Each structure stands twice: as C-alpha cells, then as structure tokens.
Amino acid sequence: MKQQAVTALGIVAFVAVFGVVAFFFIQRKSPADEAMEKAFGVPWAPYTPSVGHYTIAFPTKPKETWTSDASPPVTHVAEARIGTDYGPDHEYEVHLTQLPRVGDVEKELDVVIDGDASSHDHTVASRAKITLNGKFPGRAATLKHRDEKTLVRAYIVDGWRYVLVCRGVENDSDAARFLDSFKLVQ
C-alpha cells in the first residue's frame, strides 16, 4: 500500500514537473506576431535589418551579407531561399545599396531592372513606374526566362536603392506577401 502511494505520488510529481517545463517551452506570440501571421500566414515572419530603415516579411529567416569598398557604395543583402533537390528554388531577396550620388533617378531605376534581367538571362516582360509612400520613385517589373518568372521592385529613397526580388516563385500570392509587406521605418 505504501509502495502504491509512493508510485502514485511519483507519477503526479512527474506530470507536474513535465507540465511546468512544457509551459516554459511554449512561446506566447506577441500581438505584432499574431497580426503578421494573420496578414501573411505561417511561417512568414517580419524582418528588420540593423540598417536600412525597413521591414519586410520573409518566408523563413534570411541570410545577411555585407559588401563594402573603401568608399560607397555599401551593399546589404538579405536573402531567403526555399527549395529542395526535387523542385525549383524560390528566392526572396532585398538588396540595399548606398548610392554615392543620384543623377537621373528614372534612368537609375531602369538600369536596375535591365541589369537584373541581363545578369540572369531573362527578358523584361513588363515594367511600370511606381512610388513608395506616394513620394519615392520606383519600378515594378516582371522578368521571364523560359517558364520561370521573377518579380522585381526597385525604389530610391534618400540616397539608398532598395531592390526587392522574388525569383522562381510560382505562387503570385507568396510574391505579393513578400513585396507588399515592404515598409520604411524610422
């Protein structure tokens, strides 16, 4: 009888300890995370780099790289690649480049689109003038190569060039999640 009571007490203690440990491992979502999940679905998450004053939703944590010469331009790239050995890669990228000087903004934006197309053996299927926050000039383009589509948006904001790229994304709603989530922050 005493042995059964000790065994029962041990089981109760194990369940209690397990419950406490499980409670600490379950992460409660912040209101901002819940809003992002509702707006963009799972597993998309917001990303804000240490520089660049922007936020954007990526489908997975992006890898960051920096390049810099002794003088500008400084370039920051945040890139997330999703794919398998059996399917195409889907790439989501943000390229942020400090411009030493900005001459003809419209020409600079067209050069970005044309350069991305030629460097990946794509053709420009469509191109449109856009703005960010109603005041910063930009371009939206669709690039094609065989049956692959790449969507590009480029903006110039206060001496910085932002280029958003969705490469190999088959689902337009995934591309829209990424591109439409781009926001400038203070």
C-alpha positions in Angstrom: 0.0 0.0 0.0 2.8 2.4 0.9 4.6 1.4 -2.3 1.5 2.2 -4.4 1.2 5.6 -2.7 4.8 6.4 -3.4 4.4 5.3 -7.1 1.2 7.5 -7.5 2.9 10.4 -5.8 5.9 10.0 -8.2 3.6 9.9 -11.2 1.8 13.1 -10.0 5.2 14.8 -9.4 6.4 13.8 -12.9 3.3 15.1 -14.6 3.5 18.4 -12.6 7.2 18.9 -13.5 6.6 18.0 -17.1 3.7 20.5 -17.3 5.8 23.3 -15.8 8.7 22.5 -18.3 6.3 22.3 -21.2 4.8 25.7 -20.2 8.2 27.4 -20.4 8.9 25.9 -23.8 5.6 27.1 -25.3 6.2 30.5 -26.7 3.4 33.0 -26.5 3.1 35.2 -29.6 3.2 38.9 -29.3 0.3 41.0 -30.8 2.6 42.0 -33.6 3.5 38.4 -34.4 -0.2 37.5 -34.4 -1.0 40.4 -36.7 1.8 39.3 -39.1 0.6 35.7 -39.1 -2.9 36.8 -39.8 -1.8 39.1 -42.6 0.8 36.8 -44.2 0.2 33.3 -42.9 2.6 30.8 -41.4 5.6 30.6 -41.4 6.1 34.2 -42.7 7.8 36.5 -40.2 8.8 40.1 -40.2 12.5 41.0 -40.7 14.1 44.3 -39.9 17.8 44.7 -40.5 20.1 46.7 -38.3 20.4 49.3 -41.1 18.3 50.4 -44.0 15.2 51.5 -42.1 12.8 49.0 -43.5 10.8 45.9 -42.5 9.6 43.1 -44.7 8.1 39.6 -44.3 10.2 36.7 -45.3 9.0 33.0 -45.5 12.0 32.0 -43.4 14.9 33.7 -41.6 17.0 35.5 -44.2 20.8 35.2 -44.5 22.5 38.6 -44.4 25.6 39.6 -46.3 27.5 42.9 -46.5 29.9 44.2 -49.1 31.8 47.5 -48.8 34.6 49.2 -50.6 36.8 51.9 -49.1 34.1 54.3 -50.3 30.5 53.9 -51.1 28.6 52.0 -52.3 27.8 49.9 -49.2 25.5 47.0 -50.1 23.4 44.9 -47.7 21.6 41.8 -48.9 19.0 39.8 -47.0 18.1 36.6 -48.9 15.9 33.6 -48.1 15.9 30.6 -50.4 13.3 27.8 -50.3 13.7 24.7 -52.3 14.5 21.1 -52.5 16.7 18.8 -54.6 13.5 17.8 -56.4 12.0 21.2 -57.1 13.0 24.7 -58.1 14.4 27.2 -55.7 12.3 30.1 -54.7 14.4 33.1 -53.7 13.3 36.2 -51.8 15.9 39.0 -51.7 16.3 42.6 -50.6 19.4 44.4 -51.9 20.1 47.7 -50.2 22.8 49.9 -51.7 24.0 53.3 -50.7 24.4 55.5 -53.7 27.3 57.9 -53.8 25.2 60.3 -55.8 21.9 60.1 -57.6 21.7 61.6 -61.0 18.7 60.7 -63.2 16.5 58.7 -60.8 14.3 57.3 -63.5 17.3 56.2 -65.5 18.9 54.6 -62.5 15.7 52.6 -61.8 15.5 51.3 -65.4 19.2 50.3 -65.2 18.4 48.2 -62.1 15.7 46.3 -63.9 17.7 45.8 -67.1 20.7 44.8 -65.1 18.9 42.1 -63.1 17.3 40.8 -66.3 20.5 40.6 -68.3 22.5 39.1 -65.4 20.1 36.2 -65.1 19.4 35.7 -68.8 15.8 37.0 -68.5 13.8 39.3 -70.7 11.7 42.2 -69.3 8.1 41.1 -69.9 6.6 44.2 -68.2 7.8 47.4 -66.4 5.8 50.1 -64.6 6.5 53.2 -62.7 5.5 53.0 -59.1 6.0 55.0 -55.9 6.7 54.1 -52.3 4.6 56.0 -49.7 3.4 58.2 -52.6 6.7 60.1 -52.9 9.7 57.8 -53.6 10.1 56.8 -57.2 10.2 53.1 -58.1 9.9 50.4 -60.7 7.9 47.2 -60.8 8.9 44.6 -63.4 8.2 41.1 -64.4 11.2 39.2 -65.9 10.8 35.9 -67.8 13.2 33.1 -68.7 11.6 30.0 -70.3 8.8 29.2 -67.8 10.4 31.0 -64.8 9.1 34.3 -63.6 10.9 36.8 -61.5 9.2 39.9 -59.9 11.3 42.9 -59.1 10.5 46.2 -57.4 13.2 48.9 -57.0 13.0 52.2 -55.1 15.3 55.1 -54.5 14.9 56.7 -51.1 17.2 59.4 -49.7 20.4 58.2 -51.4 19.6 54.5 -50.9 18.5 52.0 -53.6 16.2 49.2 -52.4 15.7 46.3 -54.8 13.2 43.5 -53.9 13.4 40.3 -55.9 11.1 37.2 -56.0 12.9 34.7 -58.2 11.3 31.4 -59.2 8.2 32.0 -57.1 5.3 30.1 -58.7 2.6 31.3 -56.4 1.7 35.0 -57.0 0.2 35.3 -53.5 3.6 34.4 -52.0 5.3 37.0 -54.1 2.7 39.5 -53.1 3.2 38.7 -49.4 6.8 39.5 -49.7 6.6 42.5 -52.0 3.6 44.2 -50.3 5.0 43.8 -46.8 7.9 46.1 -47.6 7.7 49.2 -45.4 10.0 52.0 -44.4 10.5 52.5 -40.7 12.2 55.3 -38.7 
